[in-house]
Structures are given as C-alpha cells and as structure tokens.
Amino acid sequence: MRSLIFSLGLMCLSTLSNAFEAEDHAVFGDEDAGQVLRIISTADIAFFKPMIQSYLSDHPDVAVDYTVASSSELMRALYEEDLSFDLAISSAMDLQTKLANDGLAQRHSSSQTQNLPDWAVWNEMVFAFTQEPAAFVISNKAFEGLPLPENRQQLINILRQNPEIFRGRVGTYDIRQSGSGYLFATQDARASDTYWRLTEVIGTLDPKLYCCTADMIDDVVSGELAIAYNVLASYAEQSAQSDAFTIILPSDFAIVMLRTVLIPTSSEKPELAAGFLDFVLSQTFPRGTSPLLQSTMLDDANQNALHRIRLGPGLLVYLDQFKNRSFIAEWESAILQD
C-alpha cells in the first residue's frame, strides 16, 4: 500500500476553491483507493492519526482525506458553503447541535449508537466520543514560590497580588475566533458569576488571546505565558513537554466538553461515514473517552465538581444573534481594557 501524508499549513485548500480557511490537511492510506472518506475536524492531525491508522488497518481499500479547521471555519464550510464532507468532528458542541437542529446532519442508528449513554447522543445525529475538561495550565517556573490556585477565586487572588509576574503572561481563548472558547466562556458564565470577576482581573494584565489550545500550551512551555485558562486537559496531558507545567482542574467547577461527530447531509458516502463513526464509538466506550484524546484527570476528579455540557437545544441559546453580540460585547469590555 502506498501511503500519502502531507500538510498544507495555514492556507486555503485549493481543492475547496479557497472557500474557507483550513489549518492543515493530510491524506492517509492508498492514494489509489477505491473509496475516499472526507473528514473535516477541529482536532489536530497528530491527535487523530492513531485512530485513522487503526481504522485503515482493517480497511485497506479506503483512504481518509482529513482537513483541520477551526470550529467557526468548519461551520462556515458546512452551514454557509454547503461543501461536501462525510464526517464533521468538532469540540464546539453548540455549533454541531445547530448543524443538526437546522437539518444539516443525517440520522444514524446502529448497534454502537444504541448502546451509547444518554449524555453521548442527541436525536441520532450528534454523537459524543470524548469527555475533555477545561483546566488551568500553569508554568512551573513562573509559579516558583507561589501557591498553586485550586479554584477560580484563588486564581483571582494570585493574579491581583502579583501583577508584575503575570502582566502580558496570561493566555486564554479569543472567543470571537474560537467556537470552543465561546462555548467554554458561556458555560463558565452560566455556572458562576466568578467567571466575570476573573475575566475582568485577567483584562487588567494585558492578556494574550488565542484561537487554539495547542498554541497556549506551546507558549506556557516556552515561558511566554505563566498561565493559560480554559485549556483542554486532554491536549496538555499528551504534550511531550508536560514536565514544564502543572494541569489543574478547578475545584469549584470544571467545565467538561464532549467532542462530537456527525454525518453532514452533504456527505457523498454516508454509509462509509457511518462505518467510520461506529468504529470510533467502538474504541471509545464504555470508558467515555477515546484513546486519542483521553483525559486521565477525570478518573481522579471530584465528580461533584464536574460540569458536563449537555447535548441538546439548550446549547443554541447563546447562538442567538442578539445574545451572541451581547455576550461578546460584555467579554470585550472585561478582557480588552486599555
């Protein structure tokens, strides 16, 4: 079998006529395979590669064309451009729910989906295959001599008391660019008023804003950041340089995101897509986390402090245009202080 794996970096895919901004792209398997499964995903190639290779070992007649895009660009590709992909994988549960709710996802039922726990499926269209908590990722070097914050209030106190250490060195999502960041922020705000107090404190420290978890982790490792807020623990745990930082699930409450997959109505190979989806689910349960994005921190976490985001129409509340504009305006006022 000839194998072709290549990366196109931060550019628009010519095969998609520059319709949307892709972050990366790779093709796995026999380039002359009789069937090609096209996936658009927010998960980095390195994280999904083991799952794809495991699938291809049993399906040598299939190639997987894998495109990485931000959650907002994924939404643009499917919702606005109506481009053809066979599977959509995203950490932005609200946007996935909107695709399904607005008739852009196909139903799928199988022995695998029928055995899912209630929290892992919505309307036989959106299927969860990971549980990934949002965490503090703290530079060990920057926090030498400082107590490690166990919750948001303690983090607020440490930031207020040590502005000379943290000015320009606190990172978090830019919720205007990141669908996952927006989801985490709205869920934080729904869970506790502490979120807005923390955001205002971070805003006084000239924070750095990011599109992606991986970039925040890299900057914590390099020392550019002293702390990153709302980082996906699953990514941090798999970092080759994890000895440079400490991962903390806040004890007041830890938001847990479910990474989901759906079959778009634009799929040209829905049966092939369904087979891959069932394969992913077969690798996931009963643990509730997948081998490629498994967060071991959940095993030791205080279950009462875990705030799992529930699939369903409740996620659409903050996608309302008025609520979206209002929330982002309040966030900008807090985080972008002169």
C-alpha positions as CSV (number, residue, x, y, z in Angstrom):
1,M,0.0,0.0,0.0
2,R,1.3,3.4,-0.9
3,S,0.7,6.0,1.7
4,L,0.5,9.7,1.2
5,I,0.6,12.1,4.1
6,F,1.1,15.8,3.6
7,S,0.5,19.1,5.3
8,L,-0.6,22.3,3.7
9,G,-0.3,24.5,6.7
10,L,-2.1,27.8,7.2
11,M,-3.6,28.3,3.8
12,C,-6.8,27.8,1.9
13,L,-7.2,24.4,0.3
14,S,-7.1,24.7,-3.4
15,T,-9.3,21.6,-3.7
16,L,-12.1,23.6,-2.0
17,S,-11.6,26.7,-4.2
18,N,-10.4,28.7,-1.3
19,A,-13.9,28.6,0.1
20,F,-12.8,28.5,3.8
21,E,-9.7,28.8,5.8
22,A,-8.1,25.4,6.6
23,E,-5.4,25.0,9.1
24,D,-3.9,21.7,8.0
25,H,-4.6,18.8,5.6
26,A,-3.5,15.2,5.2
27,V,-4.4,12.1,3.2
28,F,-3.9,8.7,4.8
29,G,-4.0,5.3,3.0
30,D,-3.7,4.2,-0.6
31,E,-3.9,7.2,-2.8
32,D,-5.5,4.9,-5.5
33,A,-8.1,3.5,-3.0
34,G,-11.5,2.8,-4.4
35,Q,-13.2,4.9,-1.7
36,V,-12.1,8.2,-0.1
37,L,-13.7,9.3,3.2
38,R,-13.5,13.0,3.6
39,I,-13.4,14.4,7.2
40,I,-13.4,17.9,8.4
41,S,-12.3,18.3,12.0
42,T,-11.1,20.7,14.7
43,A,-8.7,18.0,16.1
44,D,-5.1,18.3,15.1
45,I,-3.8,15.6,12.7
46,A,-1.4,14.3,15.3
47,F,-4.2,13.5,17.7
48,F,-6.5,11.8,15.2
49,K,-3.8,10.0,13.2
50,P,-3.7,6.9,15.5
51,M,-7.5,6.4,15.1
52,I,-7.3,6.7,11.3
53,Q,-4.4,4.3,11.0
54,S,-6.2,1.8,13.2
55,Y,-9.3,2.0,11.0
56,L,-7.2,1.7,7.8
57,S,-5.5,-1.4,9.0
58,D,-8.9,-3.1,8.7
59,H,-10.0,-1.2,5.6
60,P,-7.1,-1.2,3.1
61,D,-9.5,-0.2,0.2
62,V,-10.2,3.1,1.8
63,A,-8.3,6.4,2.0
64,V,-9.0,9.1,4.5
65,D,-8.8,12.8,3.4
66,Y,-8.5,14.8,6.7
67,T,-8.9,18.5,6.9
68,V,-8.3,20.5,10.0
69,A,-10.2,23.8,10.5
70,S,-11.3,25.9,13.4
71,S,-14.8,25.3,14.7
72,S,-16.0,28.5,13.1
73,E,-14.5,27.6,9.8
74,L,-16.0,24.1,10.0
75,M,-19.3,25.8,10.5
76,R,-18.7,28.1,7.5
77,A,-17.8,25.2,5.3
78,L,-20.9,23.2,6.1
79,Y,-23.5,25.8,7.0
80,E,-22.7,28.6,4.6
81,E,-20.8,26.9,1.8
82,D,-22.6,23.6,1.8
83,L,-19.3,21.8,1.0
84,S,-19.2,18.0,0.8
85,F,-17.6,16.2,3.8
86,D,-18.6,12.8,5.0
87,L,-17.9,13.5,8.7
88,A,-17.7,16.6,10.8
89,I,-15.8,16.3,14.1
90,S,-15.7,19.3,16.5
91,S,-15.1,20.4,20.0
92,A,-17.8,23.1,19.6
93,M,-20.9,21.2,20.8
94,D,-23.2,24.2,20.3
95,L,-22.3,24.6,16.6
96,Q,-22.6,20.8,16.0
97,T,-26.0,20.9,17.6
98,K,-27.0,23.9,15.4
99,L,-26.0,21.9,12.2
100,A,-28.2,19.0,13.3
101,N,-31.1,21.2,14.5
102,D,-31.1,23.1,11.2
103,G,-31.3,20.0,9.1
104,L,-27.7,19.7,8.0
105,A,-26.9,16.3,9.7
106,Q,-28.1,12.8,8.8
107,R,-29.6,10.4,11.3
108,H,-27.6,7.2,12.1
109,S,-28.6,4.3,14.2
110,S,-26.6,1.1,14.7
111,S,-25.8,-1.3,17.5
112,Q,-23.0,1.0,18.5
113,T,-25.1,4.1,18.7
114,Q,-28.0,2.3,20.5
115,N,-25.7,1.3,23.3
116,L,-24.5,4.9,24.0
117,P,-25.2,6.6,27.3
118,D,-27.9,9.3,27.1
119,W,-25.3,12.1,27.5
120,A,-23.4,10.9,24.4
121,V,-26.1,11.3,21.7
122,W,-28.7,13.7,20.5
123,N,-31.5,12.9,18.1
124,E,-29.5,10.1,16.5
125,M,-27.5,12.8,14.8
126,V,-24.8,14.2,17.1
127,F,-22.6,11.6,18.9
128,A,-20.0,12.3,21.6
129,F,-16.9,10.2,21.8
130,T,-14.7,12.1,24.4
131,Q,-15.0,13.9,27.7
132,E,-12.5,16.7,27.9
133,P,-12.3,19.0,30.9
134,A,-11.1,22.6,30.7
135,A,-8.2,23.3,33.0
136,F,-5.6,25.8,34.3
137,V,-2.2,25.1,32.7
138,I,0.4,26.7,34.9
139,S,4.1,27.2,34.2
140,N,6.1,25.5,36.9
141,K,8.9,28.1,36.6
142,A,6.7,31.1,36.7
143,F,4.9,29.8,39.8
144,E,8.1,29.0,41.8
145,G,7.4,30.3,45.4
146,L,3.7,30.9,44.7
147,P,0.8,28.7,45.8
148,L,-1.0,26.8,43.1
149,P,-4.5,28.0,42.6
150,E,-7.1,25.3,43.2
151,N,-10.1,27.3,42.1
152,R,-11.1,30.5,40.3
153,Q,-11.2,32.7,43.4
154,Q,-7.7,31.6,44.4
155,L,-6.5,32.3,40.9
156,I,-8.1,35.8,41.1
157,N,-6.2,36.5,44.3
158,I,-2.9,35.3,42.9
159,L,-3.2,37.4,39.8
160,R,-4.2,40.5,41.8
161,Q,-1.4,40.2,44.2
162,N,1.4,39.6,41.6
163,P,0.7,41.8,38.6
164,E,4.5,42.1,37.9
165,I,4.7,38.4,37.3
166,F,1.6,38.0,35.2
167,R,1.3,41.1,33.1
168,G,1.4,40.0,29.5
169,R,1.7,36.4,30.5
170,V,-1.9,35.2,30.9
171,G,-3.4,33.4,28.0
172,T,-7.0,32.4,27.2
173,Y,-9.2,31.9,24.1
174,D,-10.3,34.7,21.9
175,I,-14.0,33.9,21.9
176,R,-14.5,36.0,18.8
177,Q,-12.4,33.5,16.8
178,S,-12.7,30.2,18.7
179,G,-16.0,28.4,18.8
180,S,-14.7,26.2,21.6
181,G,-13.6,29.2,23.5
182,Y,-17.0,30.8,23.2
183,L,-18.7,27.6,24.3
184,F,-16.4,27.4,27.4
185,A,-17.0,31.1,28.2
186,T,-20.8,30.9,28.0
187,Q,-20.8,27.8,30.1
188,D,-18.5,29.4,32.7
189,A,-20.7,32.4,32.9
190,R,-23.9,30.2,33.3
191,A,-22.2,28.2,36.1
192,S,-20.9,31.1,38.3
193,D,-20.6,34.9,38.5
194,T,-16.9,34.3,39.4
195,Y,-16.2,33.9,35.6
196,W,-16.8,37.7,35.0
197,R,-14.7,38.7,38.0
198,L,-11.8,36.6,36.8
199,T,-12.2,37.9,33.2
200,E,-12.0,41.5,34.5
201,V,-8.9,40.7,36.5
202,I,-7.3,39.0,33.5
203,G,-8.2,42.0,31.4
204,T,-6.1,44.3,33.7
205,L,-3.0,42.2,32.9
206,D,-2.7,42.7,29.1
207,P,-3.7,39.1,28.3
208,K,-2.8,37.2,25.2
209,L,-5.7,35.8,23.2
210,Y,-5.6,32.6,21.3
211,C,-7.6,30.6,18.8
212,C,-6.3,27.2,19.9
213,T,-5.4,25.1,23.0
214,A,-2.2,23.8,21.3
215,D,-0.8,27.4,20.9
216,M,-1.5,28.2,24.5
217,I,0.3,25.1,25.7
218,D,3.3,25.8,23.5
219,D,3.6,29.3,25.0
220,V,3.4,28.0,28.5
221,V,6.2,25.6,27.7
222,S,8.3,28.4,26.1
223,G,7.8,30.6,29.2
224,E,5.9,33.3,27.2
225,L,2.9,32.5,29.3
226,A,2.8,32.0,33.1
227,I,-0.7,30.5,32.9
228,A,-3.3,29.6,30.3
229,Y,-7.0,29.5,31.3
230,N,-9.6,27.0,30.0
231,V,-7.1,24.8,28.2
232,L,-8.3,21.3,27.1
233,A,-6.6,19.0,29.6
234,S,-6.5,16.2,27.0
235,Y,-4.1,18.1,24.8
236,A,-2.0,19.2,27.8
237,E,-1.7,15.7,29.1
238,Q,-0.3,14.4,25.8
239,S,2.3,17.2,25.5
240,A,5.9,15.9,25.1
241,Q,7.0,18.7,27.5
242,S,4.4,18.2,30.2
243,D,7.1,18.4,32.9
244,A,7.2,22.2,32.2
245,F,3.7,22.8,33.6
246,T,1.1,21.7,36.0
247,I,-2.5,20.9,35.0
248,I,-5.2,21.9,37.5
249,L,-8.9,21.1,37.3
250,P,-10.6,23.9,39.3
251,S,-12.2,22.5,42.4
252,D,-15.2,25.0,42.3
253,F,-16.3,23.6,39.0
254,A,-14.7,22.1,35.9
255,I,-16.4,22.5,32.6
256,V,-16.3,19.2,30.6
257,M,-16.6,19.4,26.8
258,L,-17.8,16.5,24.8
259,R,-16.1,16.2,21.4
260,T,-18.7,15.2,18.9
261,V,-19.1,13.7,15.4
262,L,-21.9,13.9,12.9
263,I,-22.6,12.9,9.3
264,P,-23.4,16.0,7.2
265,T,-26.3,15.9,4.7
266,S,-23.7,16.9,2.1
267,S,-21.9,13.6,2.5
268,E,-21.4,11.7,-0.7
269,K,-20.5,8.5,1.1
270,P,-22.9,8.3,4.1
271,E,-22.5,4.5,4.5
272,L,-18.7,4.8,4.6
273,A,-19.1,7.6,7.1
274,A,-21.4,5.6,9.3
275,G,-18.9,2.8,9.4
276,F,-16.1,5.0,10.5
277,L,-18.3,6.7,13.1
278,D,-19.2,3.3,14.5
279,F,-15.5,2.4,14.6
280,V,-14.7,5.5,16.6
281,L,-17.5,4.7,19.0
282,S,-16.3,1.2,19.4
283,Q,-12.9,2.4,20.5
284,T,-14.5,4.8,23.0
285,F,-17.0,3.2,25.3
286,P,-17.6,2.1,28.0
287,R,-14.9,4.5,29.4
288,G,-16.5,7.5,27.8
289,T,-13.2,8.8,26.4
290,S,-11.4,7.8,23.3
291,P,-7.8,6.6,23.1
292,L,-6.6,9.6,21.1
293,L,-8.0,12.3,23.4
294,Q,-8.3,10.6,26.8
295,S,-8.2,12.8,29.9
296,T,-7.0,10.7,32.7
297,M,-7.7,13.5,35.1
298,L,-11.4,12.6,35.1
299,D,-10.6,9.4,36.9
300,D,-9.4,11.2,40.0
301,A,-11.6,14.3,39.8
302,N,-14.3,15.2,42.3
303,Q,-17.3,14.1,40.3
304,N,-19.5,16.7,42.1
305,A,-17.3,19.5,40.7
306,L,-17.6,18.3,37.1
307,H,-19.9,20.4,35.0
308,R,-20.6,18.4,31.8
309,I,-22.0,20.4,29.0
310,R,-25.2,18.6,27.9
311,L,-26.0,18.0,24.2
312,G,-29.3,19.4,23.1
313,P,-31.2,22.6,22.1
314,G,-30.1,24.3,25.3
315,L,-26.8,24.9,23.6
316,L,-28.4,27.1,21.0
317,V,-29.3,29.8,23.5
318,Y,-26.0,31.7,23.1
319,L,-26.0,31.3,19.3
320,D,-28.9,33.6,19.1
321,Q,-27.6,36.7,17.3
322,F,-28.7,39.2,20.0
323,K,-27.3,37.0,22.9
324,N,-24.1,36.4,20.9
325,R,-23.5,40.1,20.3
326,S,-24.4,41.0,23.9
327,F,-22.1,38.3,25.4
328,I,-19.1,39.2,23.2
329,A,-19.6,42.9,23.9
330,E,-19.5,42.2,27.7
331,W,-16.5,40.0,27.3
332,E,-14.6,42.6,25.2
333,S,-15.4,45.2,27.9
334,A,-13.9,42.9,30.5
335,I,-10.9,41.5,28.7
336,L,-9.8,44.3,26.4
337,Q,-9.0,47.0,29.0
338,D,-6.8,50.0,28.0
